[in-house]
């Protein structure tokens, strides 16, 4: 097995052409430029069994050779595990999967069900680069992904560390970002290929499942969780650019999950760079927040109000007003992900996750099995205690309590694979269900505060024409939310009381 320590980027075409000629900032060519044409076919079952197991199976034709490759996300190391073997033709040979993560499921039944899902046709130029004592291979890929009648262009650059220090790989990555607007992309070609096969050119990415081993160190477990959450928010950049409301929501969820992971694992993390990363993640979260808030308000309140015969002209007026506000908020989100600050954030975050300095040296031997049990026990106990005073909390205190509940839900998601006992799994599932209902109820109450602020602002700044009608409609919308507040508080209190059973 080899572990690919590599970074992949989208790069504007004019810079990609310059790199293909060997003009690479941050390093110098250390060998001969090579070019090849690669045709790769990716195989899976109709129900994508390999993908569900975190595996890819590829057969690549390179000249007269056929190379079968099994890839797997690697839990404890930076990069992806890769197992290669030469085969006689372009059909997968599962006998060559021995010793790979594919072996446990490589049955005759699987062999019969395998079929081509998509293929990539790539012209690759590779160039060895020498920088500060490290050897890095630069690869420029241009071509297409093809899935049936659909296709999508490939225009990307990869940096792979062949020998030397990861810090040199990231240093070159930062130079490329500054000089050529290169944007780190944590998705693989197989991610794009599967999405294209589903008919999704710019898919919205949801959270990946996380698999931890009970004997893993808490520091290594943090890296597994952090990589998955970084992939989650990074993978929605194009959806945000396309003005996809769900893409904005999922990017925010990914950011919140990473920030929650940093908080949950705080006892095993050092202070090196942590506050700076947290500040940048919060910046991006805040840039996306207005788009999410106004989109929810428009869909759940404004659009129904505009169809209400009681509100007539006022409903239409506030719909126009908030449609404009929604577009401005979405444009703000687009500008954020198109910025140099966002591109730098992606590289800095991944480098911080992978840095040996991120985990405190005295915590290097802490086992995730014990760590996760103690953390869940401590935090659930505190949630029960604080929840007894829910009715006495101010809006701000409820907001903070909701955040703690949300972190507990994320913790259960992160640590789920560590609990294999059926009784424990059922208990955690019930806990998660209660936490979700508390989070939803208190989240709606928190949304009401934001909606009230937006409605008042819209009423105060409405144009003279239809101003009174719009203000009236805003008042009706807010009034309806106020009536919904009491049942929501009751629901949250009921779910909090249910925690006493655990």
C-alpha positions in Angstrom: 0.0 0.0 0.0 1.1 3.6 -0.7 -0.4 6.6 1.0 -0.8 9.6 -1.4 0.1 12.8 0.4 -1.4 15.1 -2.2 -3.3 18.3 -2.6 -5.6 19.0 -5.6 -6.5 22.4 -6.9 -8.8 24.1 -9.4 -6.7 26.6 -11.3 -7.7 29.2 -13.9 -6.9 28.0 -17.5 -4.3 30.7 -18.2 -2.2 29.6 -15.1 -2.7 25.9 -15.8 -1.1 26.4 -19.3 1.9 28.2 -17.7 2.4 25.3 -15.2 2.3 22.8 -18.0 5.4 24.6 -19.5 7.3 24.2 -16.2 6.8 27.8 -14.9 6.0 26.9 -11.3 6.3 29.5 -8.5 7.8 28.3 -5.2 10.0 25.6 -6.6 12.2 24.6 -9.6 12.0 21.8 -12.0 14.2 18.9 -10.9 13.7 16.5 -13.8 12.1 15.8 -17.1 8.6 16.8 -18.0 6.5 13.8 -18.9 3.2 13.5 -20.7 0.7 10.7 -21.0 -2.9 9.9 -21.9 -4.9 8.1 -19.3 -8.2 6.4 -19.7 -9.7 5.2 -16.4 -12.9 3.3 -15.8 -14.5 3.3 -12.3 -16.5 0.2 -11.3 -19.2 -0.3 -8.7 -22.5 -2.1 -8.2 -25.9 -0.6 -9.2 -26.4 0.4 -5.5 -22.8 1.7 -5.2 -21.7 -0.8 -2.6 -18.0 0.2 -2.9 -18.8 3.8 -2.5 -20.8 3.1 0.7 -17.8 1.3 2.1 -15.5 4.3 1.3 -13.8 2.5 -1.5 -13.1 3.1 -5.2 -12.1 0.5 -7.8 -10.5 1.8 -11.0 -8.9 0.2 -14.0 -6.6 2.6 -15.9 -5.2 2.1 -19.3 -1.7 3.7 -19.7 -0.3 2.9 -23.1 -0.4 -0.9 -23.4 -0.7 -1.5 -19.6 -3.8 -2.0 -17.5 -3.5 -1.1 -13.8 -6.1 -1.9 -11.3 -6.3 0.5 -8.3 -8.2 0.2 -5.0 -8.4 3.5 -3.0 -9.6 4.0 0.5 -9.8 7.0 2.8 -7.1 6.4 5.4 -8.2 7.1 8.9 -5.0 7.8 10.7 -2.8 9.3 8.0 -2.8 12.3 5.7 -3.9 11.2 2.2 -5.7 8.1 0.8 -4.6 4.5 0.9 -3.8 3.2 -2.6 -3.2 -0.4 -3.7 -2.1 -1.0 -7.3 -1.6 -4.1 -9.4 -1.1 -4.7 -13.1 -3.9 -6.9 -14.7 -4.2 -8.4 -18.2 -7.2 -6.3 -19.6 -9.7 -3.7 -18.7 -12.0 -5.9 -16.5 -11.5 -5.8 -12.7 -9.6 -8.8 -11.3 -10.8 -9.2 -7.7 -8.2 -11.9 -7.0 -5.7 -9.0 -7.0 -7.7 -7.3 -4.2 -6.1 -9.6 -1.5 -4.5 -7.5 1.2 -6.7 -4.4 0.4 -9.8 -3.1 2.1 -11.8 -4.5 -0.8 -10.8 -8.1 0.1 -13.5 -8.6 2.8 -16.4 -7.9 0.3 -14.7 -9.3 -2.8 -17.1 -12.2 -3.4 -18.1 -13.9 -6.6 -21.5 -12.2 -6.2 -19.8 -8.8 -6.1 -17.8 -9.6 -9.2 -21.0 -10.4 -11.1 -22.6 -7.1 -10.0 -19.7 -4.8 -10.9 -20.2 -2.6 -13.8 -18.7 0.6 -15.2 -20.2 3.7 -13.6 -18.1 6.5 -15.2 -14.7 7.0 -16.9 -12.1 9.8 -17.0 -10.1 10.6 -20.1 -7.1 12.8 -19.1 -4.0 14.2 -20.7 -1.6 14.4 -17.8 1.6 16.3 -17.7 3.9 15.6 -14.7 6.9 17.5 -13.6 9.2 16.7 -10.6 9.8 19.8 -8.4 12.5 20.5 -5.9 11.8 22.8 -3.0 13.7 23.3 0.3 15.0 19.7 0.3 11.6 18.1 -0.5 10.6 16.4 -3.8 7.1 17.1 -5.0 5.5 15.9 -8.2 3.3 18.4 -10.0 0.6 16.9 -12.2 -1.6 18.9 -14.6 -4.7 17.1 -15.7 -6.9 18.2 -18.5 -9.7 16.1 -20.0 -13.3 15.0 -19.2 -15.4 12.9 -16.9 -17.9 10.9 -18.8 -21.0 9.1 -17.3 -23.3 7.8 -20.0 -24.5 10.8 -22.1 -23.2 13.3 -19.5 -19.7 14.8 -19.3 -17.9 17.4 -17.3 -14.4 19.0 -17.9 -11.3 18.3 -15.9 -8.9 21.1 -15.4 -6.9 20.6 -12.2 -3.5 20.5 -10.7 -2.1 18.1 -8.1 0.8 18.4 -5.8 2.1 15.1 -4.4 4.8 14.8 -1.8 7.3 12.2 -3.0 9.8 12.7 -0.2 10.5 15.3 2.4 8.3 17.4 4.7 4.6 18.0 4.5 5.3 21.7 5.5 7.1 22.1 2.2 4.0 20.7 0.3 1.8 23.3 2.1 4.3 26.1 1.5 4.2 25.5 -2.2 0.4 25.2 -2.1 0.2 28.7 -0.5 2.5 30.1 -3.1 0.3 28.7 -5.9 -2.8 30.1 -4.3 -1.3 33.6 -4.1 0.2 33.6 -7.5 -2.4 31.8 -9.5 -5.8 31.8 -7.6 -5.5 28.0 -7.1 -8.3 26.7 -5.0 -7.9 23.6 -2.9 -10.5 20.9 -3.7 -10.9 18.0 -1.2 -13.1 16.1 -3.6 -11.6 13.4 -5.7 -12.3 12.6 -9.4 -14.4 9.7 -8.2 -16.6 12.1 -6.1 -17.2 14.1 -9.2 -17.8 11.0 -11.3 -20.4 9.5 -9.0 -22.2 12.9 -8.8 -22.2 13.2 -12.6 -23.6 9.7 -12.9 -26.5 10.8 -10.6 -27.0 13.8 -12.9 -25.6 16.4 -10.5 -23.0 18.7 -12.0 -22.6 20.8 -8.9 -24.0 18.6 -6.1 -24.7 19.7 -2.6 -22.4 17.7 -0.3 -23.8 16.3 3.0 -21.8 15.0 5.9 -19.8 11.8 5.3 -20.0 8.9 7.8 -17.0 8.8 10.2 -15.4 5.6 11.2 -13.1 5.5 14.3 -11.2 2.7 15.9 -11.5 2.3 19.7 -7.7 1.9 20.1 -7.0 5.0 18.0 -5.4 8.0 19.8 -7.7 10.9 20.5 -5.4 13.1 18.4 -5.6 10.8 15.4 -9.4 10.6 15.9 -9.6 14.3 15.9 -7.8 14.4 12.5 -10.3 11.9 11.0 -13.2 13.9 12.2 -11.7 17.3 11.2 -10.8 16.0 7.7 -14.4 14.8 7.2 -15.9 18.1 8.4 -13.5 20.1 6.3 -14.4 18.1 3.2 -18.1 18.8 4.1 -17.8 22.6 4.0 -15.2 22.8 1.3 -17.2 20.5 -1.0 -20.1 23.0 -1.2 -18.2 25.9 -2.6 -19.6 25.5 -6.1 -23.1 25.1 -4.8 -22.8 28.4 -2.9 -21.4 30.0 -6.1 -24.5 28.8 -7.9 -26.8 30.4 -5.4 -28.0 27.0 -4.1 -29.8 27.6 -0.7 -29.2 24.0 0.4 -25.5 24.3 -0.5 -25.2 27.4 1.7 -26.9 25.5 4.5 -24.6 22.5 4.1 -21.5 24.6 4.1 -22.6 26.2 7.3 -23.3 22.8 8.8 -19.8 21.6 7.8 -18.3 24.7 9.4 -20.3 24.3 12.6 -19.3 20.6 12.8 -15.6 21.5 12.5 -15.9 24.2 15.1 -17.7 21.7 17.3 -15.0 19.2 16.8 -12.3 21.7 17.9 -14.4 22.4 21.0 -15.1 18.8 21.8 -11.4 17.8 21.4 -10.0 20.9 23.1 -8.4 18.9 25.9 -6.1 17.1 23.5 -5.3 20.0 21.2 -2.4 22.5 21.7 -2.9 26.2 21.3 -0.7 26.4 18.2 -2.7 28.2 15.6 -6.0 27.1 17.0 -7.5 30.5 17.7 -6.6 31.8 14.3 -8.3 28.9 12.6 -11.4 29.3 14.8 -11.5 33.0 13.9 -11.4 32.3 10.2 -14.0 29.6 10.4 -16.3 32.0 12.3 -15.7 34.7 9.6 -16.9 32.4 6.9 -19.9 31.2 9.0 -20.9 34.9 9.5 -20.6 35.7 5.8 -23.1 32.9 5.0 -25.4 33.5 7.9 -27.6 36.3 6.4 -28.3 34.2 3.3 -29.5 31.3 5.4 -31.6 33.6 7.7 -33.3 35.5 5.0 -33.9 32.4 2.8 -35.6 30.6 5.7 -37.7 33.7 6.5 -38.8 34.1 2.8 -39.7 30.4 2.4 -41.4 29.8 5.7 -43.1 33.2 6.3 -42.9 35.7 3.4 -44.0 33.5 0.6 -47.1 32.2 2.5 -47.9 35.7 3.5 -47.8 37.0 0.0 -50.5 34.4 -0.9 -52.7 35.4 2.0 -55.8 37.3 0.8 -55.9 39.1 4.1 -52.6 40.9 3.5 -53.2 41.7 -0.2 -50.9 44.5 -1.3 -48.8 44.4 1.8 -47.9 40.7 1.3 -46.7 41.4 -2.2 -44.7 44.4 -1.1 -42.7 42.6 1.6 -42.2 39.7 -0.8 -40.5 42.1 -3.3 -38.5 43.7 -0.5 -37.2 40.4 0.9 -36.5 38.9 -2.5 -34.0 41.8 -3.0 -32.6 41.2 0.4 -32.2 37.5 -0.3 -30.3 38.2 -3.5 -27.9 40.7 -1.7 -27.3 38.1 1.0 -26.6 35.3 -1.6 -24.2 37.7 -3.4 -22.4 38.2 -0.1 -22.0 34.5 0.3 -20.7 34.2 -3.3 -18.1 36.9 -2.8 -16.9 35.2 0.4 -16.2 31.8 -1.4 -14.6 33.7 -4.4 -12.2 35.6 -2.2 -8.5 35.1 -1.6 -9.3 34.8 2.1 -11.5 31.7 1.5 -8.8 30.1 -0.6 -6.2 30.7 2.1 -8.6 29.4 4.7 -8.9 26.1 3.0 -5.1 25.5 2.9 -4.5 26.9 6.4 -7.2 24.7 7.9 -6.0 21.5 6.3 -2.4 22.3 7.2 -3.4 22.9 10.8 -5.3 19.6 11.0 -2.3 17.7 9.7 0.4 19.5 11.7 2.2 17.5 14.4 2.0 20.6 16.6 -1.8 20.6 16.7 -2.1 17.8 19.2 -0.7 18.5 22.7 2.4 16.3 23.3 1.2 15.1 26.7 -2.1 14.0 25.2 -0.6 11.9 22.4 -1.3 8.6 24.1 -4.9 9.3 25.2 -7.2 6.6 23.7 -10.3 7.7 21.9 -12.5 4.9 23.4 -12.0 6.2 27.0 -11.9 9.9 25.9 -15.3 9.6 24.1 -17.1 7.9 27.0 -15.8 10.4 29.5 -16.7 13.3 27.3 -20.3 12.1 26.5 -20.9 11.3 30.2 -19.7 14.7 31.4 -21.6 16.7 28.8 -24.9 14.8 29.0 -24.8 15.2 32.8 -24.3 19.0 32.4 -27.1 19.2 29.8 -29.5 17.5 32.1 -28.6 19.8 35.0 -28.8 23.1 32.9 -32.0 22.0 31.1 -33.9 22.0 34.4 -33.8 25.8 34.3 -34.8 26.1 30.7 -38.0 28.1 31.5 -35.9 30.7 33.4 -33.4 31.3 30.6 -33.2 34.5 28.6 -33.1 34.3 24.8 -29.3 34.5 24.9 -29.0 31.8 27.5 -31.3 29.6 25.5 -29.2 30.2 22.4 -26.0 29.1 24.3 -27.8 26.0 25.7 -29.0 25.1 22.1 -25.3 25.3 20.9 -24.3 22.9 23.7 -27.1 20.5 22.7 -26.0 20.8 19.1 -22.4 19.9 20.0 -23.7 16.8 21.9 -25.5 15.7 18.8 -22.4 16.1 16.7 -20.3 14.2 19.3 -22.7 11.3 19.1 -22.3 11.4 15.3 -18.5 11.6 15.5 -18.2 8.7 18.1 -21.0 6.5 16.9 -18.7 3.8 15.4 -17.0 3.3 18.8 -20.1 1.9 20.4 -20.8 -1.5 19.0 -23.0 -2.8 21.9 -26.6 -2.9 20.7 -27.9 -1.5 24.0 -25.5 1.4 23.8 -26.4 2.1 20.2 -30.1 2.2 21.0 -29.5 4.6 23.9 -27.4 6.9 21.8 -30.0 6.9 19.0 -32.7 7.9 21.5 -30.5 10.6 23.0 -29.7 12.0 19.6 -33.5 12.0 18.8 -34.2 14.0 21.9 -31.3 16.4 21.2 -32.6 17.0 17.7 -36.0 17.9 18.9 -34.6 20.3 21.5 -32.3 21.8 18.9 -35.1 22.3 16.4 -37.5 23.9 18.9 -34.9 26.3 20.3 -33.5 26.9 16.8 -37.0 28.1 15.7 -37.2 30.4 18.7 -33.8 31.8 17.8 -34.9 32.2 14.2 -37.9 34.2 15.5 -35.5 36.8 17.0 -33.7 37.2 13.7 -37.0 37.4 11.8 -38.3 40.1 14.1 -35.1 42.1 13.5 -35.5 41.8 9.8 -39.2 42.6 9.8 -38.7 45.7 11.9 -35.8 46.8 9.7 -37.9 46.3 6.6 -40.8 48.2 8.0 -38.6 51.2 9.1 -36.9 51.4 5.7 -39.8 50.6 3.4 -40.3 52.9 0.4 -43.2 55.4 0.9 -45.3 53.6 -1.7 -46.9 50.6 -0.1 -45.0 51.4 3.1 -47.9 51.1 5.5 -49.2 48.0 3.8 -45.7 46.4 4.0 -45.3 47.3 7.7 -48.8 45.8 8.5 -47.9 42.6 6.7 -44.5 42.4 8.6 -46.4 42.8 11.8 -48.8 40.0 11.0 -45.9 37.7 10.1 -44.1 38.4 13.4 -47.4 38.1 15.3 -47.9 34.6 13.9 -44.4 33.6 15.0 -45.1 35.0 18.5 -48.1 32.7 18.7 -46.0 29.7 17.8 -43.3 30.5 20.4 -45.2 29.1 23.4 -45.8 25.6 21.9 -42.1 25.5 20.9 -41.0 26.2 24.4 -43.3 23.5 25.7 -41.9 21.0 23.2 -38.3 21.9 24.2 -39.0 21.6 27.9 -40.7 18.2 27.3 -37.7 16.8 25.5 -35.3 18.2 28.1 -37.2 16.4 30.8 -36.9 13.2 28.8 -33.1 13.4 29.3 -33.5 12.6 33.0 -34.0 8.9 31.9 -30.5 8.7 30.6 
